[in-house]
Amino acid sequence: MMKKYLLLLVTAFFILTSFSTVHSNLKTEGDKLQLALAKYSGGGDWYANPTALPNLAKFCNQHLGTDFDPDYATVEVGSAELFNYPFVHMTGHGNVVFSDADAENLRIYLMGGGFLHIDDNYGIDPYVRPAMKKVFPELEMIELPFEHEVYHQNFEFKNGLPKIHKHDGKPSQGFGLLWEGRLVCFYSYETDLGDGWEDQDVHKDTPEMREKSLRMGANLVQFAFEQ
């Protein structure tokens, strides 16, 4: 077990050195970049919203000039493969459990340049907060002000995170974890961006709601690559 973990750390070190190159431009040559979906333990449905990331990738390609592969990758939180993906999306309705190794791996990934978007798909909140506290025990989730750059990328959101689904009827909120001043994790709460990214016939959202959701998603991707 120790040898395996040390190998993971060494692998992480070498892959992290490439993040600065990946972040330098939204377009890359050669193999296409993929958005990634985080797979976690605990029984929560990490696999929810299967059409969300393909639609977000296509939207970014159309409006940001990116060249993402519409077929997203699935990556385990504790895997060395995590470091292949500068933007990782995490969602679900239920329980989230990070082992010690998962938490350490995710911490190294985020400290080294990775970006995690957590989307509350209704029900994940009481589980994901403690899980992320295990990753960064010294940090607190803070609500980002409307002036934060994440809301002012290619698309303007003067009033912060758009409200897509009702859930408990609370206002949508965008929380963040900041490591040494850099936003490493954005948590969209009480809105459900991922549902808005899905095919229109899945949730029957209006075209206006889907457009708002995809625009906010594109802002997250752009911010993650350019910050």
HELIX and SHEET records of a PDB file:
HELIX    1   1 MET A    2  LEU A   16  1                                  15    
HELIX    2   2 PHE A   19  HIS A   23  1                                   5    
HELIX    3   3 ALA A   52  HIS A   63  1                                  12    
HELIX    4   4 ALA A   80  ASN A   84  5                                   5    
HELIX    5   5 ASP A  100  MET A  111  1                                  12    
HELIX    6   6 ASP A  125  VAL A  135  1                                  11    
HELIX    7   7 GLU A  149  TYR A  151  5                                   3    
HELIX    8   8 LEU A  193  TRP A  197  1                                   5    
HELIX    9   9 GLN A  200  HIS A  203  1                                   4    
HELIX   10  10 PRO A  207  GLU A  226  1                                  20    
SHEET    1   A 7 ASP A  69  GLU A  76  0                                        
SHEET    2   A 7 GLN A  34  LYS A  39  1                                        
SHEET    3   A 7 PHE A  87  MET A  90  1                                        
SHEET    4   A 7 PHE A 115  ASP A 119  1                                        
SHEET    5   A 7 ARG A 182  TYR A 189  1                                        
SHEET    6   A 7 GLN A 173  TRP A 179 -1                                        
SHEET    7   A 7 ILE A 142  GLU A 143 -1                                        
END                                                                             
